[in-house]
Amino acid sequence: MEVGLRVVRGPNWKWGNQDDGEGHVGTVVEIGKPGSTTSPYKTVVVQWDSGSHTNYRVGYQGSYDLRVLDNAPLGVKHPNIICDSCRKQGIAGMRWKCTRCFDFDLCTHCYMSDKHDLSHPFLRLETAASTGVEMPKGKVLCVSK
């Protein structure tokens, strides 16, 4: 996790509607540090778009309260890659590469908007230097980090 990442509820969420409900988005604003009593190691502070500001577990006690939604706010770019749906040059954020079709890439917006055959497997590349993480067939709504 890094400051600036956009996040949503994760697999171990147990905090009711602190985020203003399922599907709402927040931004990581602080990373926990060893020895801290307010933000311990393996926690982060999230500023929810709805206004609340709270700590969450990202490995603390073996639990993950959050999933990464978007890393584009960190300035991540794939400068020489064109989205094969919207034709935007230089994909910002995560790149979604079809492993069945030759040289077929999508930006996150087009991937989440079903702009390619969802029966095809994809690689999710978080940075230009990433080798990629295999995604199951079908749209992945949120990504774990």
C-alpha positions in Angstrom: 0.0 0.0 0.0 1.1 3.5 -0.7 -0.2 7.0 0.0 -2.4 8.1 -2.8 -3.9 4.7 -3.7 -7.6 4.6 -4.2 -9.3 1.8 -2.2 -12.6 0.0 -1.5 -13.7 -2.6 1.0 -11.6 -5.7 1.1 -12.2 -9.4 2.0 -12.0 -8.9 5.8 -14.1 -5.8 6.1 -16.1 -5.7 9.4 -16.6 -2.0 9.9 -20.2 -1.5 8.9 -20.7 1.6 6.9 -17.7 3.6 8.0 -17.0 4.0 4.2 -20.6 5.1 3.6 -21.5 1.7 2.1 -20.4 -1.0 -0.3 -18.7 0.4 -3.4 -17.7 3.7 -1.9 -14.1 4.8 -2.5 -11.4 6.3 -0.3 -7.7 7.4 -0.6 -4.8 6.1 1.5 -3.4 9.1 3.4 -1.1 7.5 5.9 1.0 4.3 6.2 1.3 2.7 9.6 4.8 2.4 11.2 6.3 0.0 13.7 5.9 1.2 17.3 3.1 3.7 16.4 0.1 3.7 18.8 -2.1 5.5 16.4 -1.2 3.9 13.1 0.6 0.5 13.8 2.6 -1.4 11.3 0.5 -3.1 8.6 -2.3 -0.6 8.9 -3.2 2.5 6.8 -5.4 5.5 7.3 -8.0 6.1 4.7 -9.8 9.3 3.9 -13.2 8.2 2.5 -14.8 10.4 -0.2 -17.8 10.5 2.2 -15.7 12.4 4.8 -14.7 9.8 7.4 -11.0 9.2 8.2 -10.1 5.9 9.9 -7.4 3.2 10.3 -7.7 -0.1 8.5 -5.7 -3.4 8.5 -3.5 -4.3 5.5 -1.9 -7.4 6.9 -2.3 -6.5 10.6 -3.6 -9.5 12.6 -3.5 -11.4 9.2 -6.5 -9.4 7.9 -7.1 -7.2 4.9 -9.8 -4.6 5.2 -9.1 -3.0 1.8 -8.6 -3.7 -1.9 -6.8 -1.5 -4.4 -9.1 0.1 -6.8 -6.8 2.4 -8.8 -3.1 3.2 -8.7 -3.2 6.0 -11.4 -3.2 8.7 -8.7 0.3 7.6 -7.9 1.4 8.6 -11.4 1.8 5.0 -12.6 1.9 5.0 -16.4 2.5 2.6 -19.3 3.8 5.2 -21.7 4.1 3.2 -24.9 0.9 1.2 -24.6 -2.4 2.2 -26.3 -5.7 1.0 -24.9 -7.2 -1.1 -27.7 -10.7 0.1 -26.9 -10.7 3.8 -26.2 -7.4 4.3 -28.1 -5.8 6.4 -25.4 -2.0 6.5 -25.7 -0.1 5.8 -22.5 -2.3 3.9 -20.1 -2.5 5.5 -16.7 -2.8 3.1 -13.7 -3.2 -0.6 -14.1 -2.8 -2.2 -17.6 -5.0 -5.2 -18.4 -3.4 -7.5 -21.1 -5.4 -10.2 -22.8 -3.3 -13.4 -22.9 -5.4 -15.0 -25.6 -5.3 -12.2 -28.2 -2.1 -10.9 -29.7 -1.1 -7.4 -28.4 -4.4 -6.5 -26.9 -4.4 -4.1 -23.9 -7.1 -2.2 -22.0 -7.0 0.6 -19.5 -8.8 0.0 -16.2 -11.9 2.0 -17.3 -12.3 -0.1 -20.5 -11.6 -3.4 -18.7 -14.2 -2.6 -16.0 -16.6 -1.6 -18.7 -16.4 -5.0 -20.4 -14.8 -3.8 -23.6 -13.4 -7.2 -24.5 -14.4 -10.8 -24.3 -14.6 -11.7 -20.6 -14.1 -15.4 -21.3 -10.5 -14.5 -22.1 -7.8 -14.6 -19.4 -6.0 -11.3 -18.6 -2.8 -10.2 -16.9 -2.9 -7.2 -14.6 0.2 -5.1 -14.8 0.5 -2.6 -12.0 3.6 -0.8 -13.4 5.4 -0.7 -16.7 8.1 -3.0 -15.2 5.6 -5.6 -13.9 5.6 -9.1 -15.3 1.9 -9.2 -14.5 -0.5 -11.2 -12.3 -2.8 -13.7 -13.9 -6.5 -12.8 -13.4 -9.3 -15.4 -13.5 -11.6 -15.3 -16.5 -14.4 -12.8 -16.1 -14.2 -9.2 -14.8 -12.3 -8.6 -11.6 -14.2 -5.9 -9.8 -11.5 -5.0 -7.3 -7.9 -6.1 -6.9 -6.1 -7.2 -3.8 -2.6 -5.8 -3.1 
